[in-house]
């Protein structure tokens, strides 16, 4: 989907985050900050609100040679998960919190990766044997782990907590820049996104979408190439939420001006795909009622698709604009979004407000197309239709702002 993107000097090692997480003395975080890991044992306090105290507990867990103290690890992570859900944890790189969590997740992920990242049955069998030996002390003494189910159940509880913690951290605006610049963290997220385990990949997609506005692409970096390629793949996923998350990631990337050069290398196939998604989801948005679960995800997809289309209509070259406006027919869909609030006048107030925002965004997109001959022709053909819609909106309090915006726009045609 892109061209002229070269690999970084590290090549395939950019995704091998586990190898770099296995040895604490070699582990490096964002901006190559070396992580000091203190093996000192600290008793678990009844109430902990200090990031440094929790991290000292995590440090102890990360120095374990196996997971035979899984219960203690789970207790500490459960505490951190609860705290990060109740309050905003602002990460401090010097504490090494993310580094320690990545080391813990690396240990747990080893039980899953052979099955969800390997297509070769022989390699799976060898990995199963190695993993069984590694986790041979994680259950009661004398109980051997001899099945895939045993291996997964041993680490799944901990891994789910880790994903929840990463997700909570990624929701804090102050953490976005640090997490998006943490090379190992982003590599781990991409490893999880590209695996075949649905729940793991979906959680990773959500985390990446939360920090996408702070990600800085580099056309010389393989990590940037992986972000674009893996995310693009999810635009074709059968799950509507997965497609919505992928669109959200691309929409977030467009909000960072530094990414312009890398995003300009995206192939025409990408633009035609986004345009087609917009056309399809606008039709779905018209068809779905408020009671359908898909309605919310469809609104998300239309919102993010509009953001992406708007960006490339302003920043893209003539070929990109022609693909979006003519081949994908998304211009007509944008006009349909403007009229949509009238069709959804009997929806609940929250739905109407969200659709009203989509319509206002669509008007601003059309206003940026005056210099495009094809767009001007289509808008002239739909001038009367837009005028009637604007006048009909005047009697609705919810739509009065949109009506004024649309009347101003129509008067310039």
FENVEN-V887765 format. One record per backbone hydrogen bond with DSSP energy under -0.5 kcal/mol. NH is the residue of the N-H (numbers start at 0). CO is the residue of the C=O. Records with the same first field share a line. If there is no record, write none. Layout:
NH: CO + CO
//
This chain:
2: 264
5: 3 + 218
10: 7
12: 9
13: 10
14: 11
15: 12
16: 14
19: 15
20: 16 + 17
21: 17
23: 21
25: 22
26: 22 + 23
28: 32
30: 180
31: 28
32: 29
33: 31
34: 26
35: 33
36: 34
37: 35
38: 36
44: 42
50: 48
53: 49
54: 50
55: 51
56: 52
57: 53
58: 54
59: 55
60: 56
61: 57
62: 58 + 59
63: 60
69: 66
72: 68
73: 69
74: 70
75: 71
76: 72
77: 73
78: 74
79: 75
80: 76
81: 77
82: 78
83: 79
84: 80
85: 81
86: 82
88: 86
89: 87
90: 88
92: 90
94: 91
95: 91 + 92
99: 95
100: 96
101: 97
102: 98
103: 99
104: 100
105: 101
106: 102
107: 103
108: 104
109: 105
110: 107
111: 108
112: 108
113: 109
114: 111
115: 111
116: 112
120: 118
123: 119
124: 120
125: 121
126: 122
127: 123
128: 124
129: 125
130: 126
131: 127
132: 128
133: 129
134: 130
135: 132
137: 134
142: 139
143: 141
145: 143
150: 146
151: 147
152: 148
153: 149
154: 150 + 151
155: 151
156: 152
158: 154
159: 155
160: 156
161: 157
162: 158
163: 159
164: 160
165: 161
166: 162
167: 163
168: 164
169: 165
170: 166 + 167
171: 168
172: 170
174: 171
175: 171 + 172
176: 172
178: 174
179: 175
180: 176
181: 178
182: 180
185: 181
186: 182
187: 183
188: 184
189: 185
190: 186
191: 187
192: 188
193: 189
194: 191
195: 115
197: 195
200: 196
201: 197
202: 198
203: 199
204: 200
205: 201
206: 202
207: 203
208: 204
209: 205
210: 206
211: 207
213: 210
214: 210 + 211
216: 214
220: 217
224: 220
225: 221
226: 222
227: 223
228: 224
229: 225
230: 226
231: 227
232: 228
233: 229 + 230
234: 231
235: 232
236: 233
242: 238
243: 239
244: 240
245: 241
246: 242
247: 243
248: 244
249: 245
250: 246
251: 247
252: 248
253: 249
254: 250 + 251
255: 252
256: 254
258: 255
259: 256
262: 258
263: 259
264: 261
265: 262
266: 0
269: 266
270: 266
271: 267
272: 268
273: 269
274: 270
275: 271
276: 272
277: 273
278: 274
279: 275
280: 276
281: 277
282: 278
283: 279
284: 280
285: 281
286: 282
287: 283
291: 288
294: 291
295: 292
296: 292
297: 293
298: 294
299: 295
300: 296
301: 297
302: 298
303: 299
304: 300
305: 301
306: 302
307: 303
308: 304
309: 305
310: 306
311: 307
312: 308
313: 309
314: 310
315: 311
320: 316
321: 317
322: 318
323: 319
324: 320
325: 321
326: 321
327: 322
329: 323
330: 324
332: 328
333: 329
334: 330
335: 331
336: 332
337: 333
338: 334
339: 335
340: 336
341: 338
342: 338
343: 339
344: 341
346: 343
351: 347
352: 348
353: 349
354: 350
355: 351
356: 352
357: 353
358: 354
359: 355
360: 356
361: 357
362: 358
363: 359
364: 360
365: 361
366: 362
367: 363 + 364
368: 365
369: 366
371: 368
372: 370
375: 371
376: 372
377: 373
378: 374
379: 375
380: 376
381: 377
382: 379
385: 381
386: 382
387: 383
388: 384
389: 385
390: 386
391: 387
392: 388
393: 389 + 390
394: 391
395: 392
396: 394
398: 395
399: 395 + 396
402: 398
403: 399
404: 400
405: 401
406: 402
407: 403
408: 404
409: 405
410: 406
411: 407 + 408
412: 409
//
